[in-house]
Amino acid sequence: MRIAYLTGQYPRATDTFIQREVQTLREMGVDVHTFSIRRTGDEHMVGLEQNVERDRTFYILPPNPINLLKAHLSLLLAAPTRYLQAIKLALLTSQPGLQGAIYQFFYFLEAGILAQQIKVRQIVHLHNHIAEASGTVAMLASQMGGFTYSFTLHGPYIFFRPHQWRLDEKIKRSLFVCCISHYARSQGMIFAPADKWKVMHIIHCGIDPALFDVVDHKQLGNRLLFVGRLATAKGLPILLESLAILTEHPDIILTVVGDGPDREQLEVLTAQLGLSKNVNYVGYKSQTEVREYFQQTDVFVMSSFAEGIPVVLMEAMAAGVPVVATQIAGVSELVEDGKSGYLVPPGDAVSLAESIDKLISDHKLRAAFGTAGRAKVEKDFDIHHEVARLHQIMTSALHGKVEPIRFNYEKKQVSLINHEYFQSKI
């Protein structure tokens, strides 16, 4: 099987789950060609794996004008009807206003380069991650080149503007959709025709638990860890405020791994709260280095306002580190409140502080949560199981077959509805 993977920017330090998915498919014998709209900056080259992937990825921008013209001319002459239908689709799905039309024009040009490359390389299928701008390029390229496409629906940001990004049309035209959580699937179902629900599958982003050694929880537990992009949506000001509340733990240490547009502002806030000695900003780190940080951590904290199911939470749990996370989107499908961690209301610094306090004060509780978290990740978020499922769905879909939707009915006995029969009638 020879397929293409497209994202807006690949590889990034923050999207290691896509790199792992690509690598696992390759290990299964799939010939994966990676494409990216823009070239990744050097700040994302935090490990050998990123450098290797960047070197083998085709970057659409900036285009060579002659090659751009040749690509579109070749597609037009090879299949004029398809090309004209792609123009119609671009007009139909354009964002409103002059700016939207200009953006759509560039997406159309980019789609031509992508479609021609897929044609030349004899690729049979295109898969897209992060279905916003790059998803539009994938949809237009599919129409232009006459090949099938699918995409992974992450959220949450596309759910803020689903009409602008024409999520309905992208789902309708896709061969299948991978949804990273039941929450993401339910939001996509709102905009999908009912006959497409049966091809909207649950495929978790995953990790390899074998790469993570389990932390041995000592009695002292004052080390916190945050890993992520330093942006307002990650709720870091709330996390800093919670640390300021924990005055009975003056020796608490928070390590912040990551970078982003709000780093300087966060460092200023840290100083204003008198936490300069308690918070260490260490920037982006490689996957290997992040795993080392887990070994030096007692509690992992995620304070975000908007997420899908953060892969870094899976990594923390695989390392046996208990987590405190905000109860948003699909997070509760990973973190079981009171069993593998605590879920708190987003934006609530007091609740966040109380949960952190419970864990750093009780090493037996940390160990129990860590054991439960490791078991959960091994069961439901192992990259090898998830990619095998993706491979099965993709193979079947390319042969005109539909795999059944995977649900977890472990805690419920469903007897009122024959789900497979019901799905066959939609």
C-alpha positions as CSV (number, residue, x, y, z in Angstrom):
1,M,0.0,0.0,0.0
2,R,1.4,3.4,-1.0
3,I,-0.3,6.3,0.7
4,A,0.3,10.0,1.4
5,Y,0.2,11.8,4.7
6,L,-0.5,15.6,4.7
7,T,-0.4,18.1,7.5
8,G,0.0,21.9,7.6
9,Q,3.5,21.7,9.2
10,Y,5.4,18.5,9.6
11,P,7.2,17.3,11.6
12,R,6.7,19.5,14.7
13,A,8.0,19.0,18.2
14,T,4.4,19.2,19.4
15,D,3.0,16.6,17.0
16,T,5.1,13.6,17.8
17,F,1.9,11.4,17.7
18,I,1.7,11.9,13.9
19,Q,5.4,10.9,13.5
20,R,4.8,7.8,15.6
21,E,1.8,6.9,13.5
22,V,3.7,7.3,10.3
23,Q,6.6,5.3,11.6
24,T,4.4,2.4,12.8
25,L,2.6,2.2,9.5
26,R,6.0,2.0,7.8
27,E,7.0,-0.8,10.1
28,M,3.8,-2.6,9.0
29,G,5.0,-2.4,5.4
30,V,3.0,0.6,4.2
31,D,4.9,3.0,1.9
32,V,4.1,6.4,3.5
33,H,5.0,9.6,1.7
34,T,4.8,12.6,3.9
35,F,3.7,16.1,2.6
36,S,3.5,19.4,4.4
37,I,2.1,22.7,3.4
38,R,5.0,24.6,5.1
39,R,8.5,23.7,6.1
40,T,9.1,23.2,9.8
41,G,11.3,25.7,11.6
42,D,14.6,24.7,13.2
43,E,13.0,25.2,16.7
44,H,11.1,22.0,16.1
45,M,14.2,19.9,15.3
46,V,14.6,18.7,18.9
47,G,15.7,15.1,18.0
48,L,17.1,12.9,15.3
49,E,13.6,11.7,14.4
50,Q,12.4,15.2,13.5
51,N,15.5,15.8,11.3
52,V,15.0,12.6,9.5
53,E,11.3,13.2,8.8
54,R,11.9,16.8,7.7
55,D,14.5,15.6,5.1
56,R,12.1,13.0,3.6
57,T,9.0,15.3,3.5
58,F,7.8,17.2,0.4
59,Y,7.0,20.8,1.1
60,I,4.4,22.5,-1.0
61,L,5.4,26.1,-0.1
62,P,7.1,28.1,-1.4
63,P,6.2,26.7,-4.9
64,N,8.4,27.0,-8.0
65,P,6.1,29.1,-10.3
66,I,7.0,27.0,-13.4
67,N,6.3,23.7,-11.5
68,L,3.1,25.2,-10.2
69,L,1.9,26.0,-13.7
70,K,3.0,22.6,-15.1
71,A,1.2,20.8,-12.3
72,H,-2.2,22.5,-12.9
73,L,-1.9,22.3,-16.7
74,S,-1.1,18.6,-16.5
75,L,-4.1,18.0,-14.3
76,L,-6.4,20.1,-16.5
77,L,-5.3,18.3,-19.7
78,A,-5.5,14.8,-18.1
79,A,-9.0,15.2,-16.7
80,P,-10.6,18.5,-17.6
81,T,-14.0,17.6,-16.1
82,R,-12.4,16.7,-12.7
83,Y,-10.4,19.9,-12.8
84,L,-13.5,22.0,-13.4
85,Q,-15.3,20.2,-10.7
86,A,-12.5,21.0,-8.3
87,I,-12.9,24.7,-9.2
88,K,-16.6,24.4,-8.4
89,L,-15.8,22.7,-5.1
90,A,-13.4,25.4,-4.2
91,L,-16.0,28.0,-4.9
92,L,-18.6,26.0,-2.9
93,T,-16.5,25.6,0.2
94,S,-14.7,29.0,0.2
95,Q,-14.8,31.0,3.4
96,P,-17.0,34.1,3.2
97,G,-15.6,37.5,2.2
98,L,-12.7,38.7,0.0
99,Q,-10.1,37.3,2.4
100,G,-11.7,33.9,2.4
101,A,-11.7,33.9,-1.4
102,I,-8.0,34.8,-1.5
103,Y,-7.2,32.0,1.0
104,Q,-9.2,29.5,-1.0
105,F,-7.4,30.5,-4.2
106,F,-4.1,29.7,-2.5
107,Y,-5.5,26.4,-1.2
108,F,-6.5,25.5,-4.7
109,L,-3.0,26.2,-6.0
110,E,-1.5,24.2,-3.3
111,A,-3.9,21.3,-4.0
112,G,-2.7,21.2,-7.6
113,I,0.9,20.7,-6.6
114,L,-0.1,18.0,-4.1
115,A,-2.4,16.2,-6.6
116,Q,0.3,16.1,-9.2
117,Q,2.9,14.8,-6.8
118,I,0.5,12.0,-5.7
119,K,-0.2,11.2,-9.4
120,V,3.5,11.0,-10.3
121,R,4.3,8.9,-7.2
122,Q,1.4,6.5,-8.0
123,I,0.0,6.9,-4.5
124,V,-3.4,5.3,-4.0
125,H,-4.8,7.3,-1.0
126,L,-4.3,10.5,0.9
127,H,-4.7,10.9,4.7
128,N,-4.8,14.3,6.4
129,H,-4.2,15.2,10.1
130,I,-5.6,18.5,11.5
131,A,-8.5,19.0,9.1
132,E,-8.6,22.8,8.9
133,A,-6.5,24.5,6.2
134,S,-4.6,21.4,5.2
135,G,-7.8,19.5,5.2
136,T,-9.2,21.9,2.6
137,V,-6.1,21.3,0.5
138,A,-6.5,17.5,0.8
139,M,-10.2,17.7,-0.2
140,L,-9.5,19.8,-3.3
141,A,-6.5,17.7,-4.3
142,S,-8.6,14.5,-4.0
143,Q,-11.2,16.0,-6.3
144,M,-8.6,17.3,-8.7
145,G,-6.5,14.1,-8.8
146,G,-9.3,11.5,-8.7
147,F,-8.0,9.6,-5.7
148,T,-9.6,9.0,-2.3
149,Y,-8.8,10.8,0.9
150,S,-9.5,10.5,4.6
151,F,-8.6,12.5,7.7
152,T,-8.1,12.4,11.4
153,L,-10.6,14.6,13.3
154,H,-8.9,16.0,16.4
155,G,-10.7,19.1,17.5
156,P,-11.2,21.2,19.4
157,Y,-10.4,24.2,17.3
158,I,-12.3,23.0,14.2
159,F,-15.4,22.7,16.3
160,F,-15.2,26.4,17.1
161,R,-15.6,27.2,13.4
162,P,-17.1,24.1,11.7
163,H,-19.0,26.1,9.0
164,Q,-16.0,28.2,8.1
165,W,-13.9,25.0,7.5
166,R,-16.8,23.2,5.9
167,L,-16.5,20.2,8.1
168,D,-19.7,18.8,6.7
169,E,-18.4,18.7,3.1
170,K,-15.0,17.2,4.2
171,I,-16.8,14.4,6.0
172,K,-19.2,13.8,3.2
173,R,-16.5,13.4,0.6
174,S,-14.0,11.4,2.7
175,L,-13.6,7.7,2.3
176,F,-13.5,7.4,6.1
177,V,-12.8,9.6,9.1
178,C,-10.6,8.8,12.1
179,C,-11.9,10.4,15.3
180,I,-9.5,10.5,18.2
181,S,-12.3,10.2,20.8
182,H,-16.0,9.6,21.2
183,Y,-16.3,13.3,21.9
184,A,-14.7,14.2,18.6
185,R,-16.9,11.7,16.8
186,S,-20.0,13.1,18.3
187,Q,-19.1,16.6,17.3
188,G,-18.4,15.5,13.8
189,M,-21.7,13.6,13.6
190,I,-23.5,16.8,14.1
191,F,-22.3,18.0,10.7
192,A,-22.2,14.6,8.9
193,P,-25.0,13.1,6.9
194,A,-26.3,10.0,8.8
195,D,-25.1,7.6,6.2
196,K,-21.5,8.7,6.9
197,W,-21.7,7.8,10.6
198,K,-20.7,4.2,9.9
199,V,-17.3,5.3,8.5
200,M,-16.5,7.6,11.4
201,H,-14.2,5.4,13.4
202,I,-12.6,5.8,16.8
203,I,-8.8,5.7,16.3
204,H,-6.9,7.0,19.3
205,C,-3.6,8.8,19.1
206,G,-1.3,6.4,20.8
207,I,2.1,5.8,22.4
208,D,4.4,2.9,22.9
209,P,4.1,2.1,26.6
210,A,7.3,0.0,26.4
211,L,9.4,3.1,26.0
212,F,8.4,4.4,29.5
213,D,9.8,3.2,32.7
214,V,7.4,3.3,35.7
215,V,8.3,5.9,38.3
216,D,9.0,4.8,41.8
217,H,7.1,7.1,44.0
218,K,9.0,8.2,47.1
219,Q,7.4,9.8,50.1
220,L,8.5,13.3,49.2
221,G,6.5,14.5,46.1
222,N,7.0,18.2,45.3
223,R,7.9,17.9,41.6
224,L,5.4,18.9,39.0
225,L,5.6,18.8,35.2
226,F,3.8,20.6,32.4
227,V,4.5,19.7,28.7
228,G,2.9,21.7,25.9
229,R,2.8,24.8,23.8
230,L,3.1,28.0,25.8
231,A,-0.2,29.7,24.7
232,T,-3.2,31.1,26.5
233,A,-5.4,28.1,25.6
234,K,-3.2,25.9,27.7
235,G,-4.3,27.6,30.9
236,L,-0.8,28.2,32.3
237,P,-1.8,31.4,34.2
238,I,-4.3,29.2,36.1
239,L,-1.6,26.7,36.9
240,L,0.7,29.4,38.2
241,E,-2.1,30.9,40.3
242,S,-2.7,27.4,41.8
243,L,1.0,27.3,42.8
244,A,0.7,30.6,44.5
245,I,-2.2,29.2,46.5
246,L,-0.1,26.2,47.7
247,T,1.8,28.3,50.3
248,E,2.2,25.3,52.6
249,H,4.5,23.8,50.0
250,P,7.2,26.5,49.5
251,D,9.6,23.9,48.0
252,I,7.3,22.9,45.2
253,I,9.0,22.8,41.7
254,L,7.2,23.1,38.4
255,T,9.1,22.2,35.2
256,V,7.6,23.7,32.0
257,V,8.7,21.9,28.9
258,G,7.7,23.6,25.6
259,D,7.7,27.0,24.0
260,G,5.3,29.3,22.3
261,P,4.0,32.8,21.7
262,D,3.2,33.6,25.4
263,R,6.4,32.4,27.0
264,E,7.7,35.9,27.8
265,Q,4.3,36.9,29.3
266,L,4.2,33.8,31.4
267,E,7.7,34.4,32.7
268,V,6.7,37.9,33.8
269,L,3.6,36.5,35.5
270,T,5.8,33.9,37.3
271,A,8.0,36.7,38.7
272,Q,5.0,38.8,39.7
273,L,3.5,35.9,41.7
274,G,6.9,35.4,43.5
275,L,7.4,32.0,41.9
276,S,10.7,32.5,40.0
277,K,12.4,30.0,42.3
278,N,9.6,27.5,41.9
279,V,9.1,27.4,38.1
280,N,11.7,26.4,35.5
281,Y,11.0,27.1,31.8
282,V,13.2,24.7,29.8
283,G,11.9,25.0,26.2
284,Y,11.2,22.3,23.6
285,K,12.8,18.9,24.3
286,S,13.2,15.7,22.3
287,Q,11.0,12.7,22.9
288,T,13.8,11.0,24.7
289,E,14.4,14.0,27.0
290,V,10.7,14.3,27.8
291,R,10.7,10.7,28.9
292,E,13.6,11.5,31.2
293,Y,11.6,14.4,32.7
294,F,8.8,12.0,33.6
295,Q,11.3,10.0,35.6
296,Q,11.9,13.1,37.7
297,T,8.2,13.9,38.2
298,D,5.7,13.3,41.0
299,V,2.6,14.8,39.4
300,F,1.8,15.8,35.8
301,V,-0.5,18.8,35.4
302,M,-2.6,19.8,32.4
303,S,-4.5,23.1,32.8
304,S,-5.8,23.5,29.3
305,F,-9.1,25.1,28.2
306,A,-9.3,23.3,24.9
307,E,-7.8,19.9,23.9
308,G,-8.6,16.7,22.1
309,I,-7.0,13.9,24.2
310,P,-3.5,15.1,24.9
311,V,-0.8,12.6,24.0
312,V,1.4,13.9,26.7
313,L,-1.2,12.8,29.3
314,M,-0.9,9.3,27.9
315,E,2.9,9.5,28.2
316,A,2.7,10.7,31.8
317,M,0.3,7.8,32.6
318,A,2.5,5.3,30.8
319,A,5.3,6.4,33.1
320,G,3.1,5.7,36.1
321,V,2.8,9.5,36.9
322,P,-0.6,10.5,38.4
323,V,-2.2,13.4,36.5
324,V,-4.3,16.4,37.3
325,A,-6.2,17.6,34.2
326,T,-9.1,19.8,33.2
327,Q,-12.4,18.0,32.5
328,I,-12.8,19.0,28.9
329,A,-13.6,17.4,25.6
330,G,-12.4,13.8,25.5
331,V,-10.0,13.9,28.5
332,S,-12.3,11.9,30.7
333,E,-12.1,9.0,28.1
334,L,-8.4,8.7,29.1
335,V,-8.2,9.9,32.8
336,E,-10.6,8.2,35.2
337,D,-11.3,10.7,37.9
338,G,-10.3,9.4,41.3
339,K,-8.6,6.3,39.8
340,S,-5.7,7.4,37.6
341,G,-5.8,11.1,38.3
342,Y,-8.0,14.0,39.2
343,L,-10.2,16.0,36.8
344,V,-10.9,19.6,37.7
345,P,-13.1,22.4,36.2
346,P,-11.1,24.4,33.6
347,G,-10.2,27.9,34.9
348,D,-10.5,26.9,38.6
349,A,-7.2,27.5,40.3
350,V,-8.5,26.5,43.7
351,S,-9.7,23.1,42.6
352,L,-6.4,22.6,40.7
353,A,-4.4,23.5,43.8
354,E,-6.5,21.2,46.0
355,S,-6.0,18.2,43.7
356,I,-2.2,18.9,43.4
357,D,-2.1,19.1,47.2
358,K,-3.8,15.7,47.7
359,L,-1.3,14.0,45.4
360,I,2.0,15.6,46.5
361,S,1.0,14.9,50.1
362,D,0.3,11.1,49.6
363,H,2.9,8.9,47.9
364,K,0.7,5.8,48.3
365,L,-2.1,7.6,46.4
366,R,0.4,8.7,43.7
367,A,1.5,5.1,43.3
368,A,-2.0,3.7,43.1
369,F,-3.1,6.3,40.5
370,G,0.1,5.7,38.6
371,T,-0.5,1.9,38.4
372,A,-4.1,2.5,37.2
373,G,-3.0,5.0,34.6
374,R,-0.3,2.7,33.2
375,A,-2.9,-0.1,32.8
376,K,-5.4,2.3,31.1
377,V,-2.8,3.4,28.5
378,E,-1.7,-0.2,27.8
379,K,-5.3,-1.3,27.3
380,D,-6.7,1.6,25.1
381,F,-3.9,3.8,23.8
382,D,-1.1,1.5,22.6
383,I,0.2,2.9,19.3
384,H,0.6,-0.6,17.8
385,H,-3.0,-1.5,18.5
386,E,-4.4,1.8,17.2
387,V,-2.3,1.8,14.0
388,A,-3.2,-1.8,13.3
389,R,-6.8,-0.8,13.6
390,L,-6.2,2.2,11.2
391,H,-4.4,-0.1,8.7
392,Q,-7.4,-2.5,8.8
393,I,-9.9,0.3,8.3
394,M,-7.9,1.8,5.5
395,T,-7.3,-1.5,3.7
396,S,-11.0,-2.5,3.9
397,A,-12.2,1.0,2.8
398,L,-9.9,0.9,-0.3
399,H,-11.5,-2.5,-1.2
400,G,-15.0,-1.2,-0.7
401,K,-15.7,-2.7,2.7
402,V,-16.8,-1.0,5.9
403,E,-15.3,-2.0,9.2
404,P,-17.7,-1.9,12.3
405,I,-17.4,1.0,14.7
406,R,-15.4,0.1,17.8
407,F,-17.1,0.9,21.0
408,N,-16.1,0.1,24.6
409,Y,-19.0,-1.6,26.3
410,E,-17.0,-3.1,29.1
411,K,-19.0,-1.4,31.8
412,K,-22.4,-1.6,30.1
413,Q,-24.6,-4.4,28.9
414,V,-26.2,-3.3,25.7
415,S,-29.2,-5.5,24.9
416,L,-31.8,-3.1,23.6
417,I,-30.2,-2.4,20.2
418,N,-28.4,-4.7,17.8
419,H,-25.8,-2.1,16.9
420,E,-24.5,-3.7,13.8
421,Y,-28.0,-4.1,12.5
422,F,-28.8,-0.5,13.3
423,Q,-25.6,0.7,11.6
424,S,-26.4,-1.3,8.4
425,K,-29.8,0.5,8.1
426,I,-28.3,4.1,8.3
